[in-house]
Amino acid sequence: MKRRTLFICLLGVLATLLHPSIQPALAKKGEGQDATKGAAKGAAKAKRDEGGKGGICKLLIGEGMSAMKDGKTNPAMDFFGRAIEKGCKDASMYLEMALYYESTNNLEKALEYYKLAEQYAPKEKQEFKALPEHMGRVLFGLGRYDEAWEELTRAVQQGREGFTLFFLLGSIARMRNDDAGVINYYSKALSIPPPEGTNETEVLTTMLLNLGKSYYNTGNYEGAQAMFQRLLSISPNNEEAKKYLSDIDYQKIRKAINQDMDDKKILEEILKGR
């Protein structure tokens, strides 16, 4: 009797489960469980893939950095290229690539990677503090002077200083006929030794000549005279400096006459600049 009752109960359960109104609900429940399991597996796989990617990125970038440190630029750039193909993103890698491209005069590529380095750079790291100066230098080389000015002045605002930085800013100021800017930045550059390998005579001639002109334009004849005389000490045949000095003498004579100075004082004023 008990077996018969149990059998009847089982038939009832089966009938209920097979009822059309119940089957869709069961199907949805199964689908939900499958979806949950699938999502969990997908997340686990993504995590494994990300971990694997992180490992390969660390390896490739590390090898590239090591090769670059040893001066092996071609192998280094090969490692960096493979890292990028793997989707690796690293500010230090981008910075090394930018410096390499700048050293080979591929300025467009250098600018591209300097920008990427800035995008991913941890702001607190000292090695990335010079990025505005780097980008300004490359933009200057590309002839994009307004953009270069923005980056270089940003570098100054962040406390950067150096011969190249001030020289480039002074040069852009000169292009803009900004006498105050020329005096400010070229004077600062003069107080700092230029980088090794710089043609000192050439850059000094450029700065002293243009400083003299800017002082002259602003009516500071003493300042102009000092710059032109210093220029003649390193380039005795500079005709432009000689011409300005003669004109400064003339301006001093006129000034003396206008101030009703006697002949002796006029002569003394002229001789002071000799």
Secondary structure, 3 states (H helix, E strand, C coil): CHHHHHHHHHHHHHHHHHCCCCHHHHHHHHHHHHHHHHHHHHHHHHHHHHHHHHHHHHHHHHHHHHHHHCCCHHHHHHHHHHHHHCCCCCHHHHHHHHHHHHHCCCHHHHHHHHHHHHHHCCCCCHHHCCHHHHHHHHHHHCCCHHHHHHHHHHHHHCCCCCHHHHHHHHHHHHHCCCHHHHHHHHHHHHCCCCCCCCCHHHHHHHHHHHHHHHHHHCCCHHHHHHHHHHHHHHCCCCHHHHHHHHHHHHHHHHHHHHCCCCHHHHHHHHHHCC
